[in-house]
């Protein structure tokens, strides 16, 4: 049997009180305080400060994450001035063009390529006989304006004709202004003013278009001129101040045969053709 060795505690000196450290050296257990803290343990203090710093670090990380954000895969690439310069030299927009709310407007690249012979033949087919003077003139217009299509022009000319004759008979000078050249407008406006001065009004109805065909074309410098013959049906009755027809003729459908010439600067961004000359009852 292992013998038990007892060590006597030294007698306390008078006036000296035993401390926790004294009791620890003598093997006497030091009871914990009632609040669970032990002021004499350095390990407890280290854990508290470490926890505090850890909390602070987490808070700072979360704040930085919320401010700086995170990658989503939709970030714009970094700006490269050299690639942007190369793009401008090659005529292609840079990679980030059109972003920032699409506020950058891309300018047109200019006129499209000229139609080849086969495409030109298809556009002119049914409009002019191949090898004729009109055929050559229409090809000259297409050489100046690659977007020119005789069929589309003719359809637009029909609409313009109806708008112009209707506005003229109704005395609508404002409606005529953008469709006519200055010289033609002055002639139309003078006729409207004379009719108004006489107290006359016109009851007008456009019945329909019988036929429209291109009968002439010319390319002079940058200006293309196309002449169109219109055969249409309309009703026009001019009434005096008393409301009676001036010609004492009942309202009837009449046939109108007009030859009008339209012009346009093929280098202009304005696609509209304007009426520059008129001729009536011509065959």
C-alpha positions in Angstrom: 0.0 0.0 0.0 1.2 3.4 -1.0 1.5 5.4 2.1 -0.2 8.8 2.3 2.2 11.6 3.0 0.6 14.5 4.7 2.1 17.9 4.7 1.3 20.3 7.5 0.3 23.7 6.6 2.5 26.4 7.9 1.1 28.6 10.5 -0.3 31.9 9.4 1.6 34.9 10.3 -0.1 37.4 12.4 -1.8 40.1 10.4 -1.5 38.3 7.1 -4.6 37.0 5.3 -4.5 34.0 3.0 -5.0 34.7 -0.7 -6.3 32.6 -3.5 -2.7 32.1 -4.8 -1.6 30.9 -1.4 -4.3 28.4 -1.2 -3.5 27.3 -4.8 0.1 26.6 -3.8 -0.9 24.7 -0.8 -3.3 22.4 -2.8 -6.4 24.0 -1.5 -9.1 24.4 -4.1 -10.1 27.9 -5.0 -13.9 28.2 -5.2 -15.4 30.0 -8.2 -17.2 33.3 -7.7 -21.0 33.4 -7.6 -21.2 35.0 -11.1 -19.3 32.2 -12.7 -16.2 34.4 -13.5 -12.7 33.6 -12.3 -10.6 36.8 -12.3 -7.5 34.7 -11.8 -7.8 32.7 -15.0 -6.0 34.3 -18.0 -7.6 31.8 -20.4 -11.1 33.2 -19.8 -9.9 36.8 -20.6 -8.3 35.6 -23.9 -11.5 33.9 -25.1 -13.6 37.0 -24.5 -11.3 39.3 -26.4 -11.0 36.8 -29.2 -14.7 36.5 -29.5 -15.1 40.3 -29.6 -12.5 40.7 -32.4 -14.1 37.9 -34.4 -17.5 39.6 -34.2 -16.0 42.9 -35.3 -14.3 41.2 -38.2 -17.5 39.5 -39.4 -19.4 42.8 -39.2 -16.7 44.6 -41.3 -16.8 41.8 -43.9 -20.5 41.9 -44.2 -20.4 45.7 -44.6 -17.8 45.6 -47.3 -19.7 42.9 -49.1 -22.9 45.0 -49.1 -21.1 48.1 -50.3 -18.8 46.6 -53.0 -21.3 43.9 -54.1 -20.4 40.6 -55.7 -19.9 39.3 -59.2 -23.0 38.2 -61.0 -21.5 37.5 -64.5 -23.1 40.7 -66.0 -20.2 43.0 -65.2 -18.9 45.2 -68.0 -15.4 44.3 -69.2 -12.6 46.6 -68.4 -12.1 49.5 -70.8 -9.3 48.9 -73.3 -8.4 52.2 -75.1 -6.4 50.3 -77.7 -9.2 48.0 -78.7 -11.6 51.0 -78.9 -9.2 52.9 -81.2 -8.8 49.8 -83.4 -12.6 49.5 -83.6 -13.0 53.1 -84.7 -10.4 52.6 -87.4 -12.1 49.5 -88.7 -15.5 51.2 -88.7 -17.0 48.7 -86.1 -18.5 49.9 -82.8 -16.6 49.0 -79.6 -17.7 46.0 -77.5 -19.5 48.2 -75.0 -21.3 50.4 -77.5 -25.1 50.6 -77.0 -24.9 50.1 -73.3 -25.4 52.8 -70.6 -29.1 52.8 -71.3 -28.7 52.6 -75.1 -28.1 56.3 -75.3 -25.5 56.0 -78.0 -27.1 56.2 -81.4 -25.5 54.3 -84.2 -25.1 56.3 -87.4 -26.1 54.8 -90.7 -23.3 53.2 -92.6 -24.2 54.9 -95.9 -25.7 53.8 -99.1 -26.2 50.1 -99.7 -24.4 48.3 -102.5 -25.6 49.0 -106.1 -27.9 46.3 -107.5 -26.3 43.9 -109.9 -27.6 43.4 -113.5 -30.0 40.6 -112.5 -31.5 42.5 -109.6 -31.8 45.7 -111.8 -33.6 43.6 -114.4 -36.1 42.3 -111.8 -36.8 45.8 -110.6 -37.4 47.3 -114.0 -39.3 44.3 -115.5 -42.8 45.4 -116.4 -41.9 49.1 -116.0 -39.8 49.6 -119.1 -38.8 47.6 -122.1 -35.3 46.2 -121.8 -32.9 48.2 -124.0 -35.2 51.2 -124.3 -34.2 54.8 -123.3 -36.5 54.5 -120.3 -34.7 51.3 -119.2 -31.3 53.0 -119.4 -32.6 56.1 -117.5 -34.0 54.0 -114.7 -30.7 52.1 -114.4 -28.9 55.5 -114.1 -31.2 56.4 -111.2 -30.5 53.1 -109.5 -26.8 53.8 -109.9 -27.2 57.0 -108.0 -29.6 55.6 -105.4 -29.2 51.9 -104.7 -32.5 51.9 -102.8 -34.5 53.1 -105.7 -37.2 50.6 -106.9 -39.4 51.8 -109.8 -42.4 49.7 -108.5 -42.3 51.2 -105.0 -41.8 54.6 -106.5 -44.9 54.2 -108.7 -47.0 53.0 -105.7 -45.9 56.1 -103.7 -46.6 58.4 -106.7 -50.3 57.1 -106.8 -50.8 58.0 -103.2 -49.1 61.4 -103.7 -51.4 62.1 -106.7 -54.6 61.5 -104.7 -53.4 63.6 -101.8 -52.4 66.5 -104.0 -55.6 66.7 -106.1 -57.7 66.3 -103.0 -55.8 69.0 -101.1 -56.0 71.4 -104.1 -59.7 71.1 -104.6 -60.3 71.4 -100.8 -58.1 74.5 -100.7 -55.7 72.9 -98.2 -52.5 74.9 -98.9 -50.8 73.6 -95.7 -51.3 70.0 -96.9 -49.8 70.8 -100.3 -46.7 72.6 -99.1 -44.5 69.5 -98.3 -45.5 67.7 -101.5 -44.7 70.4 -104.0 -41.7 72.3 -105.2 -41.8 76.0 -104.5 -42.7 76.9 -108.1 -45.5 74.4 -108.3 -46.8 75.4 -104.9 -47.0 79.0 -105.8 -49.1 78.1 -108.9 -51.5 75.9 -106.8 -51.8 78.5 -104.0 -52.6 81.3 -106.5 -55.5 79.2 -108.0 -56.8 78.5 -104.5 -56.6 82.1 -103.5 -58.4 83.2 -106.6 -61.2 80.7 -106.0 -61.6 81.9 -102.4 -61.7 85.6 -103.6 -64.6 84.7 -105.9 -66.4 83.0 -103.1 -66.2 79.7 -104.8 -65.9 76.2 -103.3 -65.4 72.8 -104.8 -67.3 69.7 -104.0 -64.7 67.0 -104.7 -64.6 63.3 -104.6 -61.7 61.1 -105.8 -63.3 58.0 -107.3 -60.2 56.0 -108.2 -57.0 55.5 -110.2 -57.4 53.7 -113.5 -53.7 53.6 -114.5 -50.3 55.0 -113.6 -47.1 54.4 -115.5 -43.6 55.9 -115.6 -43.1 57.5 -119.1 -39.8 59.3 -118.5 -36.7 59.3 -116.3 -33.7 61.5 -116.1 -30.6 61.7 -113.9 -29.0 65.1 -113.8 -26.1 65.5 -111.4 -27.5 64.4 -108.0 -31.2 65.0 -108.9 -33.4 62.2 -110.3 -36.6 63.2 -112.2 -39.3 60.7 -113.0 -42.4 61.5 -115.1 -45.6 59.6 -114.5 -48.9 59.6 -116.4 -52.0 59.3 -114.2 -55.4 58.3 -115.6 -58.0 58.7 -112.8 -61.7 59.2 -112.2 -63.0 62.0 -110.0 -66.0 64.3 -109.3 -65.4 68.0 -109.0 -68.2 70.6 -108.9 -67.3 74.3 -108.4 -70.1 76.2 -106.6 -70.5 80.0 -106.4 -71.5 82.1 -103.5 -75.2 81.1 -104.0 -74.2 77.4 -103.8 -75.1 76.7 -107.4 -72.7 75.1 -109.8 -70.7 77.6 -111.7 -70.8 75.7 -115.0 -74.5 74.8 -114.6 -73.5 71.1 -115.0 -74.7 68.3 -112.7 -72.1 66.4 -110.7 -70.7 63.7 -112.8 -67.6 61.4 -112.9 -65.0 62.7 -115.2 -61.7 61.2 -116.4 -58.5 63.1 -115.8 -55.3 62.5 -117.7 -52.3 64.1 -116.0 -48.6 63.9 -116.6 -46.6 64.9 -113.5 -42.9 65.0 -112.9 -41.4 64.3 -109.5 -37.8 65.0 -108.4 -35.5 64.1 -105.6 -31.9 64.6 -104.6 -30.6 61.1 -104.4 -27.8 62.0 -101.9 -30.3 63.5 -99.4 -31.5 61.6 -96.3 -35.1 62.8 -97.1 -36.7 59.9 -99.0 -39.7 62.0 -100.3 -40.2 63.0 -103.9 -41.7 66.4 -104.7 -43.9 67.4 -107.6 -41.9 69.8 -109.9 -44.0 70.0 -113.0 -47.6 69.3 -114.2 -49.3 68.8 -117.5 -52.9 67.9 -118.2 -54.8 66.2 -121.0 -51.6 65.0 -122.7 -51.2 61.8 -124.7 
